[in-house]
Amino acid sequence: MVGSSGVGVDKGKGVGAGVSQITKLFVSNLQEGSTPWEDKAGNRFGFISFKYVNDWKELVKKINGVNMGGCKLKVNVARFAVENNGIEGVPERRMNGDGESERLKTT
């Protein structure tokens, strides 16, 4: 199935029954008032999660540069999100026993 953005979206169950495939993206250059997060320089940023994305590179390509309130969005795959484990070129993370994320490896 193709979503409204033209990016392929799989409505299936993913890898196993009841397991959802989630891709988390990091979005920066957001307009004022759209998110509570700012870096030290005052730049606004946030995260977007998508389910069942077949081609994450195409998704990033389609969203990157979209104009939102006069600001062109800058989009990348969230580099250290546990949800993005297994995505080629993104460092893998896992939750340790203390509920904190720890780096595993770069694929």
PyMOL commands that set and color helices and strands:
alter all, ss='L'
color gray80, all
select helices_A, chain A and resi 56-63+82-84
alter helices_A, ss='H'
color red, helices_A
select strands_A, chain A and resi 22-28+45-51+67-68+71-72+74-77+91-95+101-106
alter strands_A, ss='S'
color yellow, strands_A
deselect
rebuild
show_as cartoon
